[in-house]
Every structure is written in structure tokens, then in C-alpha cells.
């Protein structure tokens, strides 16, 4: 048996021994979910789980983050492992015995599993401190769901927590559907989309519905702008470097016979390369402004930038994929054919550190992954039997990467 195979076997055994403890932590987190940047209960549970371990802990100032640093007995590089901790403003459906006890809040995206798995990775690596050639930074992050928690942690020094920047960073995300239970999937290059918002206000002049020629009606112009955005997508952007523009809100008027002063709509914009993102954020406002001017209106088009494209470093992705195949079995690894149109706060880490982001199937055994409720659904369910494997995979990514130097 090779050294790596011997290490993998030991990790799997240790992770199996931790499984019950990790499940208990995950279910406690699931029962009392918290949203946003301030997660006092979650932070306290993480700190309790790390108590007594040989890690250096730093707490966030602007957010309820936890950064733990484990220094190996042997010299080597710094590697970062990240797990997000926040829940969603979703009312949970179903009758799990550990269902959310907080009205309107649910771990519908599986961050409770991410947190428990990262705790497991800390435990596994602390047990192997004597063979760890380097330092591992564990990034327990709040505010992934749209609040920029990763950027705040970077501002507060998470990338310098060990004294020098990481040479690599890794994160995984559980999937409630699409991917079979226990399978790992990833790809080189873009793996998650950039997500930005466009808010458009068309200012006209109100009037009576019977005499539209005496008013400046913003509604037809806004409708034309919505259609024009879709035409822009199909005619201005390469189908092999796509963008997605979806108008999710449209508000105008108060009565059938009244022409309103203004119409307002909002869209989400998804893109899969920095180049396409820059172009669409420049061109989408120009399209709606041009249509507004053609109708004699004034237009406000405000772009709110969200998360950038999550890009896997090809070398780190190849290492992570091979690690998953060797640790869990080649039959449980899948090359992703295309990126996911969701977005991810880990993108800001990946912009600064060569990174690999992986998906882990956690669809319960009694559900069909092809039809199961997707992440963020009130019906989303995650099988916590994957926690041991998730912890072992994170731990081996750090161990194997530090061996590489």
C-alpha cells in the first residue's frame, strides 16, 4: 500500500468514527439556523466544537466569523479550507425531527453540512498534526447568501491569518438534487456564474388612460426594454460564452385608467466569464436607456455588482479531482459538463488564491436526484450521511496539497 493509500484508509476510518458527532452538530445547526453576517449561536457552536484543539482562533469584527489556524509539525505551505455558515429566509416544509425551529429561516442550501464538515476536517487534521507539512487556515464564513461575507473576512485578514498567503484554497458545496448521493463533481475554469442586478426606472408623465397622447407612458417603453434585453442576449453575446438576463420584478401604475409617472423593473444578470460580465454590465444599461429616450422618457439604469465568476484553477481542480477519485473511488467522481448558473461568494477567494470548488451530492436515498427539490427550496433535503466523506475530502485536500509543497 502506498503512503497516500495508507493515509486515505486512515482518514476514512477516522471520519467514520466522527460521523455521529458531525451529524449531531449538523442537526443542531439545522434546528436553529441564522441568516446574515451575525450568527452568534452558530459561532458559539463552532467554537465549542473546536475547544481544546491546537488551533489559533480569531473572531470577526464586522461579522460573526471564525478563523482557525493549524500549524503542522513540519514546514510547508499554507492551504485554506472554507465552509459557509448562514441560512436562508425560507420557511421549511416537511416534518424532520430536527426541522428548523425558527420561523421563516431554514438551512435550505446545506451550509449546516458545510460547517459540520469543516469542523470534521479540523478534527481530522489535528489528529495528524505530526505529519502535516505546512499550515491550514479554516475559514468559517457567515454572509455567503448575498452579503459578501468572504470579502469582509478578506478585509479582516483571513488570507494573512497564518503569516503568509495560502498557495491554494478549497471549498465544497452539497447538492440536494442533480448529483447522486456521495458523488463529487467539478470542472476546470468557470464553475459558478457571476450574479449582478440591474434596476431600471423609466420616468414619464402621468395622465388619463383615455388620452395617452397627452402623457408620456412609461409602461410600453419598459415592456419594450424587457424584450430588448432578451434580444441583446441572443444577438450580442456568444452562445458558447453565455449570459442570462431574467426580469424578476415589474411595477407600474395603480389603476386601469391611469397612466403612471414611472415604471420600474429589476433583473438578475448571470455571466460565465469576466469578459462577458464586463460587456453585459456595460451594454444592458445602454439598451434600456436608448429605448427610454426613443419614447421621450428619462431613464435611470443602476447596476449593482454581486459576486464574480467562480473560476477553478486548472491545476488545483485536477489535483482536487484526483484526490476525490483516490479517496472516495473513481466511480464516485464526475467531470461537470458545464458550470452552474448559481453564484458563490467563494469567487472572491478564488480571484486571489488558486482554488478548486467541488460539488458533493447529498440527495437523500429515498429521492430521485433528477426530480428532487433543488437547493434553496422549502422542500430541499440533504442526507447527512455524507458528512464523514466531506470532512475526509477537505482534510485530504489540505494534507495532499501541503505534501506537494
BELSUL-V382823 format. One record per pair of residues at least 24 apart in sequence whose ideal C-beta (glycine too) atoms are under 10 Angstrom apart, sorted by the first residue. I is the first residue (numbers start at 1). GAP is how many residues later the second one is. Records with the same first field share a line. If there is no record, write none. Layout:
BEGIN
I: GAP / GAP
END
This chain:
BEGIN
2: 324
3: 128 / 400
4: 319 / 322 / 323 / 392 / 395 / 396 / 399
5: 321 / 322
7: 121 / 124 / 319 / 320 / 388 / 389 / 392 / 393 / 396
8: 315 / 318 / 319 / 320 / 384 / 388 / 391 / 392
9: 318
10: 114 / 117 / 118 / 121 / 382
11: 110 / 113 / 114 / 116 / 117 / 316 / 377 / 378 / 380 / 381 / 382 / 384 / 385 / 388
12: 315 / 316 / 376 / 377 / 380 / 384
13: 375 / 379
14: 106 / 109 / 110 / 113 / 114 / 374 / 377 / 378 / 381
15: 102 / 105 / 106 / 108 / 109 / 312 / 372 / 373 / 374 / 375 / 376 / 377 / 378 / 379 / 380 / 381
16: 372 / 373 / 376
17: 106 / 107 / 371
18: 98 / 101 / 102 / 103 / 105 / 106 / 109 / 369 / 370 / 373 / 374
19: 101 / 365 / 366 / 367 / 368 / 369 / 370 / 372
20: 367 / 368
21: 28 / 95 / 98 / 99 / 102 / 366 / 367
22: 27 / 91 / 93 / 94 / 95 / 97 / 98 / 101 / 362 / 364 / 365 / 366 / 368 / 369
23: 75 / 90 / 93 / 361 / 362 / 364 / 365
24: 74 / 92 / 360
25: 24 / 87 / 88 / 90 / 91 / 92 / 94 / 95 / 359 / 362
26: 72 / 81 / 84 / 86 / 87 / 88 / 89 / 90 / 91 / 93 / 94 / 356 / 358 / 361
27: 69 / 70 / 71 / 72 / 85 / 89 / 357
28: 70 / 84 / 88
29: 56 / 58 / 69 / 78 / 82 / 83 / 84 / 85 / 86 / 87 / 90
30: 57 / 62 / 66 / 68 / 69 / 70 / 71 / 76 / 77 / 80 / 81 / 82 / 83 / 86 / 352 / 354
31: 65 / 66 / 67 / 68 / 69 / 70 / 71 / 76 / 81
32: 55 / 66 / 68 / 69 / 70 / 73 / 75 / 80
33: 52 / 53 / 54 / 55 / 56 / 57 / 59 / 67 / 68 / 69 / 71 / 72 / 73 / 74 / 75 / 78 / 79
34: 30 / 51 / 52 / 53 / 68 / 71 / 73 / 108
35: 51 / 52 / 53 / 54 / 55 / 67 / 69 / 70 / 71 / 72 / 107 / 108 / 110 / 112
36: 27 / 28 / 50 / 51 / 53 / 69 / 106 / 107 / 109 / 110 / 111 / 113
37: 25 / 26 / 27 / 28 / 49 / 104 / 105 / 106 / 107 / 110 / 111 / 112 / 115
38: 24 / 25 / 26 / 48 / 104 / 105
39: 24 / 25 / 26 / 27 / 46 / 47 / 48 / 72 / 76 / 101 / 102 / 103 / 104 / 110
40: 24
41: 61
42: 24 / 43 / 44 / 45 / 69 / 70 / 73 / 98 / 100
43: 42 / 97 / 99
45: 40 / 70 / 71 / 74
46: 37 / 39 / 69 / 70 / 72 / 73 / 76 / 92 / 94
47: 93
48: 71
49: 66 / 67 / 69 / 70 / 71 / 73 / 74
50: 69 / 72 / 73 / 76 / 88 / 90
52: 74
53: 66 / 69 / 70 / 72 / 73 / 74 / 76
54: 72 / 75
55: 67 / 70 / 71 / 74 / 81 / 82 / 83
56: 79 / 81 / 105 / 106
57: 81 / 83 / 104
58: 79 / 95 / 98 / 99 / 100 / 103
59: 81 / 97
60: 80 / 81 / 82 / 83 / 89 / 92 / 93 / 95 / 96 / 97 / 98
61: 91 / 94 / 95
62: 80 / 81 / 87 / 90 / 91 / 93 / 94
63: 78 / 79 / 80 / 84 / 85 / 86 / 89 / 90 / 93
64: 76 / 77 / 78 / 79 / 85
65: 74 / 75 / 76 / 77 / 78 / 84 / 85 / 87 / 88 / 91 / 93
66: 49 / 52 / 53 / 72 / 73 / 74 / 75 / 76 / 87
67: 70 / 71 / 72 / 73 / 74 / 86 / 89 / 90 / 91 / 92 / 94 / 95
68: 50 / 51 / 54 / 58 / 68 / 69 / 70 / 71 / 72 / 93
69: 66 / 67 / 68 / 69 / 89 / 92 / 93 / 94
70: 51 / 52 / 55 / 56 / 58 / 59 / 62 / 64 / 65 / 66 / 67 / 68 / 92 / 328
71: 58 / 61 / 63 / 64 / 65 / 91 / 92
72: 53 / 56 / 57 / 58 / 59 / 60 / 61 / 62 / 63 / 64 / 326 / 327 / 330
73: 55 / 56 / 57 / 58 / 59 / 60
74: 55 / 56 / 57 / 58 / 59 / 60 / 328 / 329
75: 58 / 59 / 60 / 327 / 330
76: 56 / 57 / 58 / 59 / 60 / 91 / 325 / 326 / 327 / 328 / 329
77: 56 / 57 / 58 / 59 / 85 / 87 / 88 / 89 / 90 / 91 / 324 / 325 / 326 / 327 / 328
78: 56 / 57 / 58 / 59 / 81 / 82 / 83 / 84 / 85 / 86 / 87 / 88 / 89 / 90 / 91 / 275 / 320 / 323 / 324
79: 46 / 53 / 55 / 56 / 57 / 58 / 83 / 87 / 88 / 89 / 90 / 91 / 274 / 318 / 319 / 320 / 321 / 322 / 323 / 325
80: 55 / 56 / 57 / 58 / 59 / 78 / 79 / 81 / 82 / 85 / 86 / 87 / 88 / 89 / 90 / 91 / 269 / 273 / 275 / 318 / 321
81: 36 / 37 / 40 / 41 / 44 / 55 / 56 / 57 / 58 / 59 / 85 / 87 / 88 / 89 / 90 / 91 / 313 / 314 / 316 / 317 / 320
82: 32 / 36 / 55 / 56 / 57 / 58 / 59 / 62 / 68 / 71 / 76 / 87 / 88 / 89 / 90 / 263 / 264 / 267 / 273 / 275 / 312
83: 28 / 29 / 30 / 31 / 32 / 33 / 34 / 35 / 36 / 37 / 38 / 39 / 55 / 56 / 57 / 58 / 61 / 88 / 89 / 90 / 307 / 311
84: 25 / 26 / 27 / 28 / 30 / 31 / 34 / 55 / 56 / 57 / 58 / 59 / 60 / 61 / 65 / 66 / 87 / 89 / 260 / 261 / 262
85: 26 / 27 / 29 / 30 / 33 / 55 / 56 / 57 / 58 / 59 / 64
86: 25 / 26 / 29 / 55 / 56 / 57 / 58 / 59 / 60 / 61 / 63 / 259
87: 24 / 25 / 58
88: 57 / 58 / 287 / 288 / 289 / 290 / 292
89: 56
90: 286 / 287 / 288 / 289 / 290
91: 287
92: 285 / 286 / 287 / 288 / 289
93: 280 / 284 / 285 / 286 / 287 / 288
94: 279 / 284 / 285 / 286 / 287
96: 285
98: 286
106: 270 / 271 / 272 / 274
107: 273 / 275
108: 37 / 68 / 265 / 266 / 267 / 268 / 269 / 270 / 271 / 272 / 273 / 274
109: 35 / 36 / 64 / 65 / 66 / 67 / 233 / 265 / 266 / 267 / 268 / 271 / 273
110: 62 / 63 / 64 / 65 / 66 / 250 / 252 / 265 / 266 / 270 / 271 / 272 / 274 / 276
111: 30 / 31 / 33 / 34 / 62 / 63 / 264
112: 62 / 270 / 272 / 275
113: 59 / 60 / 61 / 247 / 249 / 269 / 270 / 271 / 273 / 274 / 277
114: 26 / 27 / 30 / 57 / 58 / 59 / 60 / 246 / 273 / 276 / 280
115: 25 / 26
116: 268 / 271 / 274 / 275
117: 55 / 57 / 243 / 267 / 269 / 270 / 271 / 272 / 273 / 274 / 275 / 276 / 277 / 278
118: 53 / 54 / 272 / 273 / 276 / 277
119: 268 / 272
120: 267 / 268 / 269 / 270 / 271 / 272 / 273 / 274 / 275
121: 49 / 269 / 270 / 271 / 272 / 273 / 274 / 275 / 276 / 277 / 278
122: 269 / 272 / 273
123: 268 / 272
124: 264 / 267 / 268 / 270 / 271 / 272 / 274 / 275
125: 266 / 269 / 270 / 271 / 273 / 274 / 277
126: 269
127: 268
128: 267 / 270 / 271
131: 268 / 271 / 272
132: 263 / 266 / 267 / 270 / 271
133: 266 / 268 / 269 / 270 / 271 / 272
134: 28 / 32 / 33 / 264 / 265 / 267 / 268 / 269 / 270 / 271
135: 26 / 27 / 28 / 29 / 31 / 263 / 267
136: 26 / 30 / 258 / 259 / 261 / 262 / 263 / 265 / 266
137: 24 / 25 / 28 / 29 / 32 / 261
138: 256 / 260
139: 27 / 30 / 32 / 207 / 210
141: 30 / 204 / 205 / 208
143: 202
144: 27 / 29 / 163 / 199 / 200 / 201 / 202
145: 200 / 231
146: 49 / 51 / 160 / 161 / 197 / 199
147: 198
148: 158 / 159 / 197 / 200
149: 196 / 199
150: 157 / 194 / 195 / 196 / 197 / 198 / 199 / 200 / 202
151: 156 / 194 / 196 / 197 / 198
152: 193 / 196
153: 192 / 195 / 196
154: 194 / 195 / 197 / 198 / 199
158: 191
159: 190 / 193 / 194
165: 187 / 188
166: 183 / 186 / 187 / 188 / 189 / 232 / 235
167: 149 / 186 / 187 / 234 / 235 / 237 / 238
168: 145 / 147 / 148 / 151 / 152 / 185 / 186 / 187 / 188 / 229 / 230 / 233 / 234 / 236
169: 144 / 147 / 177 / 180 / 181 / 183 / 184 / 185 / 186 / 187 / 188 / 228 / 232
170: 146 / 147 / 149 / 150 / 153 / 176 / 179 / 183 / 185 / 186 / 187 / 188 / 223 / 224 / 227 / 228 / 231
171: 139 / 173 / 174 / 175 / 178 / 179 / 184 / 185 / 186 / 187 / 223 / 226
172: 148 / 152 / 174 / 184 / 185 / 186 / 187 / 188 / 214 / 217 / 218 / 221 / 222 / 225
173: 137 / 167 / 169 / 171 / 173 / 184 / 185 / 186 / 187 / 189 / 202 / 217
174: 185 / 186 / 187 / 188 / 189 / 201 / 206 / 208 / 209 / 210 / 212 / 213 / 216
175: 165 / 184 / 185 / 186 / 187 / 188 / 194 / 197 / 199 / 200 / 205 / 207
176: 185 / 186 / 187 / 188 / 191 / 193 / 196 / 197 / 198 / 199 / 200 / 201 / 203 / 204 / 205 / 206 / 207
177: 184 / 185 / 186 / 190 / 191 / 192 / 193 / 194 / 195 / 196 / 197 / 198 / 200 / 203 / 204
178: 162 / 181 / 183 / 185 / 191 / 192 / 193 / 194 / 196 / 197
179: 155 / 157 / 180 / 181 / 182 / 183 / 184 / 190 / 193
180: 152 / 154 / 181 / 182 / 183 / 185 / 188 / 189 / 190
181: 151 / 179 / 180 / 181 / 182 / 183 / 184 / 186 / 188 / 201 / 202 / 204 / 205
182: 146 / 147 / 150 / 178 / 179 / 180 / 181 / 183 / 201 / 203 / 204 / 207 / 208
183: 141 / 145 / 146 / 148 / 149 / 150 / 151 / 176 / 177 / 178 / 179 / 180 / 186 / 203
184: 136 / 137 / 139 / 140 / 141 / 143 / 144 / 145 / 148 / 149 / 150 / 174 / 175 / 176 / 177 / 202 / 205 / 206 / 209
185: 136 / 139 / 147 / 148 / 149 / 150 / 151 / 152 / 155 / 173 / 174 / 175 / 176
186: 126 / 130 / 131 / 132 / 134 / 135 / 138 / 147 / 148 / 149 / 150 / 170 / 171 / 172 / 173 / 174
187: 125 / 127 / 130 / 134 / 147 / 148 / 149 / 150 / 151 / 152 / 153 / 169 / 170 / 171 / 172
188: 123 / 124 / 125 / 126 / 127 / 128 / 129 / 130 / 133 / 147 / 148 / 168
189: 83 / 84 / 120 / 121 / 122 / 123 / 124 / 125 / 128 / 150
190: 51 / 81 / 82 / 83 / 84 / 86 / 119 / 120 / 121 / 122 / 148 / 149 / 150 / 157
191: 81 / 118 / 119 / 120 / 121 / 126 / 145 / 147 / 148 / 149 / 153 / 155 / 156 / 159 / 164 / 165 / 166 / 167 / 168
192: 78 / 80 / 115 / 116 / 117 / 118 / 119 / 120 / 147 / 148 / 149 / 150 / 151 / 152 / 153 / 154 / 155 / 158 / 165 / 167
193: 49 / 50 / 51 / 75 / 76 / 77 / 78 / 79 / 80 / 83 / 84 / 113 / 114 / 115 / 116 / 117 / 146 / 147 / 148 / 149 / 150 / 151 / 154
194: 49 / 75 / 76 / 77 / 78 / 79 / 80 / 82 / 83 / 84 / 86 / 87 / 111 / 112 / 113 / 114 / 115 / 116 / 117 / 149 / 150 / 153
195: 49 / 73 / 74 / 75 / 76 / 82 / 110 / 111 / 112 / 113 / 114 / 146 / 147 / 148 / 149 / 152
196: 49 / 71 / 72 / 73 / 74 / 75 / 81 / 84 / 85 / 88 / 107 / 108 / 109 / 110 / 111 / 112 / 147
197: 51 / 69 / 70 / 71 / 72 / 105 / 106 / 107 / 108 / 109
198: 31 / 47 / 49 / 67 / 68 / 69 / 70 / 71 / 82 / 83 / 86 / 87 / 89 / 90 / 103 / 104 / 105 / 106
199: 50 / 65 / 66 / 67 / 68 / 101 / 102 / 103 / 104 / 105
200: 25 / 26 / 29 / 47 / 50 / 63 / 64 / 65 / 66 / 67 / 84 / 85 / 87 / 88 / 89 / 91 / 92 / 99 / 100 / 101 / 102
201: 50 / 61 / 62 / 63 / 64 / 65 / 87 / 91 / 96 / 97 / 98 / 99 / 100 / 101
202: 50 / 58 / 59 / 60 / 61 / 62 / 63 / 86 / 87 / 89 / 90 / 93 / 95 / 96 / 97 / 98 / 99
203: 58 / 59 / 60 / 61 / 89 / 94 / 95 / 96 / 97
204: 48 / 55 / 56 / 57 / 58 / 59 / 88 / 91 / 92 / 93 / 94
205: 54 / 55 / 56 / 57 / 91 / 92
206: 47 / 48 / 52 / 53 / 54 / 55 / 56
207: 51 / 52 / 53 / 54
208: 49 / 50 / 51
209: 44 / 46 / 47 / 48 / 49 / 50
210: 47 / 49
211: 48
212: 47
214: 45
215: 43 / 44 / 45 / 46
216: 43 / 45 / 79 / 80 / 81 / 82
217: 35 / 36 / 42 / 43 / 46 / 78 / 79 / 80
218: 34 / 35 / 41 / 42 / 43 / 44 / 45 / 46 / 74 / 77 / 78 / 79 / 80 / 81
219: 31 / 33 / 34 / 40 / 41 / 43 / 44
220: 43 / 71 / 75
221: 42 / 67 / 70 / 71 / 72 / 73 / 74 / 75 / 76 / 78
222: 25 / 28 / 29 / 30 / 40 / 41 / 42 / 43 / 66 / 69 / 70 / 73 / 75 / 77
223: 27 / 29 / 40 / 42 / 68
224: 64 / 67 / 68 / 70 / 71
225: 38 / 40 / 42 / 59 / 62 / 63 / 64 / 65 / 66 / 67 / 70 / 72 / 74 / 76
226: 24 / 37 / 39 / 41 / 62 / 65
227: 64
228: 56 / 59 / 60 / 62 / 63
229: 36 / 38 / 40 / 51 / 54 / 55 / 58 / 59 / 62
231: 56
232: 48 / 51 / 52 / 54 / 55 / 56
233: 36 / 47 / 50 / 51
236: 40 / 43 / 44 / 47 / 48 / 51
237: 34 / 39 / 42 / 43 / 46
238: 35 / 37 / 38
240: 32
241: 30 / 31 / 32 / 34 / 35 / 38
242: 28 / 29 / 30 / 31 / 34 / 96 / 97 / 99
243: 26 / 27 / 28 / 29 / 30 / 33 / 34 / 36 / 37 / 38 / 40 / 41
244: 24 / 25 / 26 / 27 / 28 / 36 / 97
245: 24 / 25 / 26 / 35 / 39 / 42
246: 24 / 95
262: 35 / 36 / 38
263: 29 / 34
264: 36
266: 36 / 38
268: 38 / 73 / 75
269: 34 / 35 / 36 / 37
270: 36 / 39 / 69 / 70 / 71 / 72 / 73
271: 37 / 38 / 70 / 72
272: 37 / 38 / 39 / 66 / 67 / 68 / 69
273: 36 / 38 / 66
274: 34 / 35 / 37 / 77
275: 34
276: 33
277: 28 / 31 / 32
281: 24
306: 37 / 39 / 41
307: 35 / 36 / 37 / 38 / 39 / 40 / 41
308: 35 / 36 / 37 / 39 / 40 / 42 / 43
309: 30 / 34 / 35 / 38 / 41 / 42
310: 29 / 30 / 32 / 33 / 34 / 35 / 36 / 37 / 38 / 39 / 40 / 41 / 45 / 47
311: 28 / 36 / 39 / 40 / 43 / 44 / 46
312: 24 / 27 / 38 / 42 / 43 / 44 / 45 / 46
313: 37 / 40 / 41 / 42 / 43 / 44
314: 40 / 42
315: 39 / 41 / 89
316: 34 / 37 / 38 / 39 / 40 / 41 / 81 / 85
317: 37 / 38 / 39 / 40 / 41
318: 38
319: 35 / 37 / 78 / 81 / 82 / 85
320: 35 / 36 / 37 / 38 / 73 / 76 / 77 / 80 / 81
321: 35 / 37
322: 78
323: 33 / 35 / 70 / 73 / 74 / 76 / 77 / 78
324: 32 / 34 / 36 / 65 / 69 / 72 / 73
326: 70 / 74
327: 62 / 65 / 66 / 68 / 69 / 70 / 73
328: 32 / 61 / 64 / 65 / 68
332: 28 / 29 / 57
333: 25
334: 25 / 27
340: 35
342: 32 / 33 / 34
356: 41 / 45
358: 32 / 35 / 36 / 39
360: 26 / 27 / 29 / 30 / 33
361: 25
362: 24 / 25 / 27 / 28
END
